[in-house]
Structure formats: C-alpha cells, structure tokens
C-alpha cells in the first residue's frame, strides 16, 4: 500500500466503497426478507387462523364446514387443517418442524388455555421453511378441536424473482454511470497532479517554460495555478540571475581590461612622455578603485539582504542631515548649472541610523544630478504626511521608461547603459538604498515620465513617544 501511487490508492478506496455498498445492499435485501416479508406472513397466518377458528364457536365440525375449508385450501396459498384432537393432527401433519415434533405437551397446555401457538422452521419433506399457527376450538372452556394453518415460505430468489431483472438492469446502469463519474473525477483530479510531477522534473533540469493546463476551481486547480505561478517566478528569477551574472562579468571585465591594457603599456614603455605615463597610472588607479567599490557595494548589499547588518536606532533630526547632505553637492550643482530648490519641514524626527540615512540621501541627490538636463532643476522636499516622513527628490531630465521602473533597484540595472561609465557608479546604489529603507520599515518608490523627469520618494515612520 505504501508503494502505491495516489491514483491507485484512490481507485482502491472507491473500489472498496462500491464493494461495501453492494454488500450493504445484500444485507438490506436480506433484512427485507427476514423482517418485512416474514413479518407480513406471520401476521397473515395469525389473521387467517383467528378468522377460521372463529367459525367454530358453535362447537361442531359438520360436513359443510369441512367442505368450505377444502375450497379455501384450493384457492388460497395457505393450508388449513381442522381436527378434533392432537392425535388426529399428528396423523394429518406427520412432519417435524426444525427437527421437533409439531406439538409438544407444553403446546397442548397453551392451547387448553385458549391461546394460539406460532411455529416456524425447516421441514425436510417440503425442502423449505414454513410458518404455521395452531388455534384452539373451545366449547365452554373445553378444547374440542384444533385449527392448524400453515404456509411454505418462498426463498429469497423466489421473493425477488419478478423484480430481479429490473434490479440487475438498474444495478448495471448505476455501475456504468458510477464508473464514468469516477473516471471523470480521477482524470480531473490526477491529470494536473501528474502534470506537476512531470513538470517538476523539467524544472529540476532548468526548463521553466511549460505550464499546467487546468480549468478546475477546486483545491487541485488552485494548486495548479500556484505551481504555474511558481514556474513563472522561477523563470523570471533565472532570467534575472543570468542577466545579473552577465552584468557583473561585464562590470568586472571592463576595469580589468583597462588595468591589463595600461599595465602592459607601462611594462613595454609604450608612452612618449612622463605626462602620458602618469595618465596611464591615473587610469589604472581609477579602475582599481572602481573594482574595489563594486566589491564593497556587493558585500554591503549582501549584508543588508541577509540581515547581517545591525541598524543603529537613535532619534534623528532628519532635516539637519538632509541640509548637510545638500551642502556636499553645491559645487557639482554649480558645475552643471543646476538650480536646487528645497522645501524642508525642520521639526521632523525619526528613529534610525544616521550614517545610513545620509547614504540614502546622498544616493538620491547624486542620481538626480547625474540624470538632470543641463541648466535644469533639482527639487528636494521633506514633509510630514499621515504620521510618516516623506522625502522626495525631483529632477528634470530624460526620465525613465515605464517598463524599466519596476526594475529600478536590481543589481547592476541601469536605464541608460550607454552612459554608465560617463556617469560613474556601480549600478548597486539604489539596490542598497532599497534595502536600507526596508530595514527602517519604510517604503521606496519612483515615478517618472519620459523626457519629463523623475521623482524618487522614500517614506519612514516618525518617532513614537508612547
């Protein structure tokens, strides 16, 4: 049983259920025979016997009464014997019922008291059971005769002989319909499960493209939907994993190529002046720092994602941190001819890590400057809204395509890969920002329109004084 498939187990269960139903039907028919049929025969025998015995209250057995009894025996299924004594009854009915004499001394005493006796059992001469009853004929409390009425019982197959073909036909139709229903249920129930089993092997091999077709709305249908959703998610994750590996290889290969090329040029003294040599060394230093920054950001992001970083929890006057961060960009804003407008609510207090908050703000403002149009504008707003701190940084620039917005924050993802090296950065900044905000129980969102600009917003809970 343990090694049986689920389909076989269910089939076996249904088979046993049908067998039990058939067995129950057999016992039910037996009950109908034993209880209802025999009960009706007993009642009928007693009724007929009492009616017959009541005709003899005058106390004489004349030829007219005997003739009537003879005709009654011909037209009735019952057999009636009327005698004057017990010995005469034994002569007319010399058979044993259930291996016992027809009438015992105790029975004679019962008849003498005016009570009837009901007897039933097997009679070998008839080769079947009979139900019979003896009724006393009395005259002034004296037993002057006995009425014995009996009827052979029909066998079970005789009782249902007429209805047996109908029962067989109805049973066959019922069994076929039941078989079709069970097969339909089996297919609808186990086909998706079998598909899941097969697709699990495909998923294990790295094939995530197949899906389960199921129109059921029951638990199995919902399981199939969940399985398809899981396959889609795994396929998407696998695609992003491959893209991530491709990006990280590209990000590491580029600086390594620079370092290798300029190192080779220096070793071969392929420069014409000291200034050119220093330029090569500066490039090597720059690309080395870029490699270090990529590795540092990857390690930091991993710590944040794996909850290996413990966030310091202290009250922060967030407006002051924001103003200090904006001061760091004054020169860059001037160099890019960018106007920086601010709207800062100064009484906002949150709980968090000051260094991480400044890191978040630095990244937001840095990206706003990088992707702003020349002579454009950066707008920074800090306010309280619905018991939350809301910080938004808006720039005027080329914006972000709608299909790229949901991918903002993925590792190494850039909306404009052509500008990746000119704008600097590792492509990990916003991934780190999203993790920091999540650790502070906040939210991160981006809205943008192409060639209009972008709004980056973070929301954090205010300090609670409870």
C-alpha positions in Angstrom: 0.0 0.0 0.0 2.8 2.4 0.9 4.3 2.0 -2.6 1.0 2.6 -4.4 0.6 5.8 -6.3 -2.1 8.2 -5.1 -4.2 7.4 -8.1 -4.1 3.7 -7.2 -4.9 4.4 -3.6 -8.0 6.4 -4.6 -9.1 3.8 -7.0 -8.7 1.1 -4.3 -10.7 3.3 -1.9 -13.5 3.8 -4.4 -13.5 0.0 -5.2 -13.8 -0.9 -1.6 -16.6 1.7 -1.2 -18.5 0.2 -4.0 -18.0 -3.3 -2.7 -19.2 -2.2 0.7 -22.2 -0.6 -0.9 -23.0 -3.9 -2.7 -22.5 -5.9 0.5 -24.8 -3.4 2.3 -27.4 -3.8 -0.4 -27.3 -7.6 0.0 -27.8 -7.4 3.8 -30.5 -4.9 3.2 -32.3 -7.3 0.9 -31.8 -10.0 3.5 -33.3 -7.7 6.1 -36.3 -7.0 3.8 -36.8 -10.8 3.5 -36.2 -11.7 7.1 -38.0 -8.8 8.7 -40.7 -7.4 6.4 -41.6 -10.5 4.4 -41.6 -12.9 7.3 -43.4 -10.4 9.5 -46.2 -10.0 6.9 -46.5 -13.8 6.6 -46.8 -14.3 10.4 -49.4 -11.5 10.7 -51.3 -13.0 7.8 -51.2 -16.5 9.2 -52.4 -15.3 12.6 -55.2 -13.3 11.0 -56.4 -16.1 8.8 -56.2 -18.6 11.6 -58.2 -16.5 14.0 -60.9 -15.9 11.4 -61.1 -19.6 10.7 -61.2 -20.6 14.3 -64.0 -18.1 15.0 -66.3 -20.0 12.7 -66.3 -23.0 15.1 -67.7 -21.3 18.2 -70.8 -23.3 17.8 -68.8 -26.4 18.7 -69.5 -28.8 15.8 -67.4 -29.8 12.7 -70.1 -30.7 10.2 -69.6 -31.7 6.5 -70.5 -28.2 5.3 -67.6 -26.5 7.3 -65.2 -29.2 6.1 -66.2 -28.6 2.5 -65.6 -24.8 2.9 -62.2 -25.5 4.3 -61.4 -27.7 1.4 -62.3 -25.0 -1.1 -60.3 -22.5 0.9 -57.2 -24.7 0.6 -57.7 -24.8 -3.1 -58.0 -21.1 -3.8 -55.6 -19.9 -1.0 -51.8 -20.1 -0.6 -52.5 -21.2 2.9 -53.1 -24.8 4.0 -55.7 -25.2 6.7 -56.2 -28.4 8.8 -59.2 -28.7 11.2 -59.1 -31.7 13.6 -60.8 -32.9 16.7 -57.7 -34.0 18.6 -54.0 -33.7 18.8 -53.5 -37.3 17.6 -55.6 -36.6 14.5 -53.4 -33.5 13.8 -50.2 -35.6 14.1 -51.7 -38.1 11.6 -52.6 -35.4 9.0 -49.3 -33.5 9.5 -46.7 -36.1 10.5 -43.7 -33.8 9.8 -41.2 -32.3 12.1 -40.5 -28.6 12.2 -36.9 -27.7 12.8 -36.3 -31.3 14.0 -39.0 -31.0 16.6 -42.5 -32.6 16.9 -45.3 -30.4 15.7 -47.0 -30.2 19.1 -45.5 -30.8 22.5 -47.1 -31.2 25.9 -46.4 -27.6 26.7 -48.1 -26.6 23.4 -51.2 -28.7 24.4 -51.3 -26.9 27.7 -51.1 -23.5 25.9 -54.0 -24.5 23.6 -56.1 -25.7 26.5 -55.8 -22.2 28.0 -57.3 -20.7 24.8 -54.0 -19.3 23.3 -52.7 -19.8 19.9 -49.2 -21.2 19.1 -47.0 -19.9 16.3 -44.4 -22.2 14.9 -41.9 -21.8 12.1 -38.9 -23.7 10.8 -37.4 -26.0 8.2 -39.4 -29.1 7.0 -37.3 -31.5 5.2 -40.3 -33.1 3.3 -41.1 -29.7 1.8 -37.4 -28.7 1.5 -38.2 -25.2 2.8 -39.2 -23.3 5.8 -42.8 -22.9 6.8 -44.7 -20.6 9.1 -47.7 -22.1 10.9 -50.1 -21.5 13.8 -52.4 -23.6 15.8 -55.6 -22.2 17.2 -57.8 -23.8 19.8 -61.5 -24.6 19.2 -63.3 -24.4 22.6 -66.7 -25.1 23.9 -67.4 -23.8 27.4 -63.6 -23.8 28.1 -63.2 -27.3 26.8 -60.8 -28.0 23.9 -62.9 -29.7 21.3 -60.7 -29.2 18.2 -57.6 -27.5 16.7 -57.3 -25.3 13.6 -53.8 -25.6 12.1 -52.9 -23.1 9.3 -49.5 -23.0 7.6 -47.8 -21.7 4.5 -44.4 -22.7 3.0 -42.1 -19.8 2.7 -40.7 -18.7 -0.6 -36.9 -18.5 -0.9 -35.1 -15.2 -1.3 -34.7 -15.6 -5.0 -38.4 -16.5 -5.3 -39.4 -13.4 -3.5 -37.5 -11.1 -5.9 -37.8 -13.3 -9.0 -40.0 -10.8 -10.8 -38.0 -7.8 -9.9 -34.6 -9.4 -10.3 -34.1 -8.5 -14.0 -35.1 -4.9 -13.2 -32.6 -4.9 -10.2 -29.8 -6.3 -12.4 -30.5 -3.7 -15.2 -30.7 -0.8 -12.8 -27.6 -2.0 -11.0 -25.7 -2.3 -14.2 -26.7 1.1 -15.4 -25.9 2.6 -12.0 -22.5 0.8 -12.0 -21.6 2.2 -15.5 -22.7 5.7 -14.6 -20.7 5.5 -11.4 -17.7 4.2 -13.3 -17.9 7.1 -15.8 -18.2 9.6 -12.9 -15.3 8.1 -11.0 -13.2 8.1 -14.2 -14.1 11.8 -14.9 -13.2 12.7 -11.3 -10.0 10.7 -11.5 -8.9 12.5 -14.7 -9.8 15.9 -13.4 -8.1 15.3 -10.1 -5.0 13.4 -11.1 -4.2 14.8 -14.5 -2.9 18.2 -13.0 -1.1 16.3 -10.3 0.6 14.0 -12.9 1.5 17.1 -14.9 3.0 18.7 -11.8 5.1 15.6 -11.2 6.4 15.6 -14.8 7.0 19.4 -14.8 8.8 19.1 -11.5 11.4 17.0 -13.3 11.6 19.6 -16.1 12.1 22.4 -13.6 14.8 20.4 -11.9 16.5 20.4 -15.3 16.2 24.1 -15.7 13.2 24.2 -18.1 10.7 26.7 -16.7 8.7 27.4 -19.8 6.0 24.7 -19.5 2.7 25.3 -17.7 -0.1 23.1 -16.3 -3.5 23.4 -18.1 -6.3 23.2 -15.5 -9.8 24.6 -15.6 -10.8 23.4 -12.2 -11.6 25.9 -9.5 -11.1 23.5 -6.6 -8.1 22.9 -4.4 -6.3 21.0 -7.2 -7.0 23.8 -9.7 -5.6 26.4 -7.2 -2.6 24.2 -6.6 -2.0 24.1 -10.4 -2.3 27.9 -10.5 0.2 28.2 -7.6 2.5 25.8 -9.5 2.3 27.8 -12.7 3.0 31.0 -10.7 6.0 29.3 -9.1 7.3 28.3 -12.5 6.8 31.8 -13.8 8.6 33.3 -10.8 11.5 30.8 -11.2 11.7 31.5 -14.9 11.9 35.2 -14.2 14.4 34.7 -11.4 16.5 32.6 -13.7 16.4 35.2 -16.4 17.4 37.9 -13.9 20.1 35.7 -12.5 21.6 35.2 -15.9 21.4 38.9 -16.6 23.0 39.6 -13.2 25.9 37.3 -13.9 26.3 38.8 -17.3 26.3 42.3 -15.8 28.7 41.5 -13.1 31.1 39.9 -15.6 30.8 43.0 -17.7 31.3 45.3 -14.8 34.4 43.5 -13.6 35.8 42.8 -17.1 35.8 46.5 -18.2 38.1 47.8 -15.4 40.2 44.7 -15.6 40.7 45.3 -19.3 41.7 48.9 -18.7 44.1 47.8 -15.9 45.6 45.0 -18.0 46.0 47.2 -21.1 47.6 50.1 -19.4 49.8 47.8 -17.2 51.1 46.2 -20.4 51.7 49.6 -22.0 53.7 50.7 -18.9 55.8 47.5 -18.9 56.6 47.9 -22.6 57.2 51.6 -22.1 54.6 52.4 -24.8 54.4 56.1 -23.8 56.0 59.1 -25.2 56.1 61.4 -22.2 56.0 61.5 -18.5 52.6 63.1 -18.7 51.2 60.2 -20.8 52.7 57.7 -18.3 51.1 59.5 -15.4 47.8 59.4 -17.3 48.1 55.6 -17.6 48.8 55.3 -13.9 45.8 57.6 -13.1 43.5 55.4 -15.2 44.8 52.2 -13.5 44.2 53.8 -10.1 40.7 54.9 -11.1 39.7 51.5 -12.4 41.2 49.8 -9.4 39.1 52.0 -7.1 36.1 51.2 -9.3 36.7 47.4 -8.8 37.1 48.0 -5.0 33.9 50.0 -5.0 32.0 47.3 -6.8 33.2 44.6 -4.4 32.5 46.8 -1.4 28.9 47.5 -2.6 28.3 43.8 -3.3 29.4 42.8 0.2 27.4 45.6 1.7 24.3 44.7 -0.2 24.7 41.1 0.7 24.9 42.0 4.4 21.8 44.1 4.1 19.8 41.4 2.3 20.9 38.7 4.7 20.1 40.9 7.8 23.7 40.7 8.8 23.8 44.5 9.3 22.5 45.8 12.6 20.8 49.2 12.2 21.5 51.7 14.9 18.3 53.0 16.4 18.5 56.6 17.6 16.4 59.8 17.2 17.4 61.7 14.1 16.6 65.3 13.3 16.3 64.4 9.6 16.1 67.9 8.3 19.6 68.7 9.5 21.0 65.5 8.0 19.4 66.5 4.7 20.8 70.0 4.7 24.3 68.7 5.5 24.0 66.3 2.5 22.8 69.0 0.2 25.9 71.1 1.1 28.1 68.3 -0.3 26.7 68.9 -3.8 26.9 72.7 -4.0 30.0 72.6 -6.3 28.5 69.9 -8.6 25.3 71.7 -8.8 27.1 74.8 -9.9 29.3 73.0 -12.4 26.2 71.5 -14.0 24.3 74.8 -14.0 21.6 73.2 -12.0 19.2 75.1 -9.7 18.4 73.3 -6.4 15.1 74.3 -4.8 14.1 72.9 -1.4 11.0 72.7 0.8 12.1 71.3 4.2 9.9 70.9 7.3 12.5 71.2 10.1 10.7 69.6 13.1 10.6 66.0 11.8 12.2 63.4 14.0 12.6 59.7 13.0 14.4 56.8 14.6 17.2 55.1 12.6 20.9 55.0 11.6 22.3 58.5 10.8 25.1 57.2 8.5 22.7 55.0 6.6 20.1 57.8 6.2 22.8 60.1 4.9 23.9 57.4 2.5 20.3 57.1 1.2 20.0 60.9 0.7 23.4 61.1 -1.0 22.5 58.5 -3.5 19.1 60.1 -4.2 20.6 63.6 -4.8 23.6 62.1 -6.7 21.3 60.3 -9.2 19.1 63.4 -9.6 22.2 65.4 -10.6 23.6 62.7 -12.9 20.4 62.4 -14.9 19.3 66.0 -15.0 19.3 68.1 -18.1 21.9 71.0 -18.4 20.5 74.2 -16.9 17.8 72.1 -15.3 16.4 72.0 -11.8 16.5 69.6 -8.8 13.7 69.9 -6.2 14.1 68.4 -2.8 11.1 68.2 -0.4 10.9 67.0 3.2 7.5 66.9 4.9 5.3 65.0 7.4 2.3 63.2 6.0 0.0 60.7 7.7 2.4 60.2 10.6 5.2 59.4 8.1 8.3 61.3 7.0 8.2 61.8 3.2 11.4 62.8 1.4 11.2 63.3 -2.4 13.8 64.3 -4.9 12.7 65.5 -8.3 14.8 66.3 -11.3 14.1 67.5 -14.9 15.7 65.1 -17.4 15.1 62.3 -19.9 13.0 60.3 -17.4 12.6 56.5 -17.2 10.6 54.2 -19.4 7.6 52.6 -17.8 8.9 49.1 -18.5 12.2 49.9 -16.6 10.6 51.5 -13.5 9.8 48.1 -11.8 13.4 47.0 -12.3 14.9 50.0 -10.6 16.9 48.7 -7.6 18.0 45.5 -9.2 21.7 44.8 -9.0 23.7 46.5 -11.9 20.5 47.5 -13.6 20.8 50.9 -15.4 18.2 52.5 -17.6 20.9 54.1 -19.8 23.7 51.6 -20.3 25.5 53.9 -22.8 26.0 56.5 -20.0 27.0 54.0 -17.3 30.7 54.8 -17.4 30.3 58.5 -18.0 28.0 59.0 -15.0 30.1 56.7 -12.8 28.7 54.5 -10.1 28.5 50.7 -9.8 24.8 50.1 -10.6 24.3 48.9 -7.0 23.4 52.2 -5.3 19.6 52.0 -5.5 19.7 48.3 -4.5 21.5 49.3 -1.3 19.0 52.2 -0.8 16.0 50.0 -1.1 17.5 47.5 1.5 18.3 50.3 3.9 14.8 51.7 3.7 13.3 48.3 4.2 15.4 47.8 7.3 13.9 51.1 8.6 10.4 49.8 8.0 9.9 52.3 5.2 9.0 52.4 1.5 10.8 53.3 -1.7 9.1 54.4 -4.9 9.8 56.0 -8.2 7.5 57.8 -10.7 8.8 59.1 -14.0 7.7 60.2 -17.4 10.0 60.1 -20.5 11.7 63.4 -21.3 9.9 65.0 -18.3 11.8 63.9 -15.2 11.8 61.6 -12.3 10.5 61.7 -8.7 12.2 59.4 -6.1 10.3 59.1 -2.8 11.0 57.4 0.5 8.6 57.2 3.4 9.7 56.4 7.0 7.7 56.2 10.2 8.0 59.2 12.6 9.4 58.7 16.1 6.8 57.4 18.6 6.6 58.9 22.0 4.5 56.2 23.6 
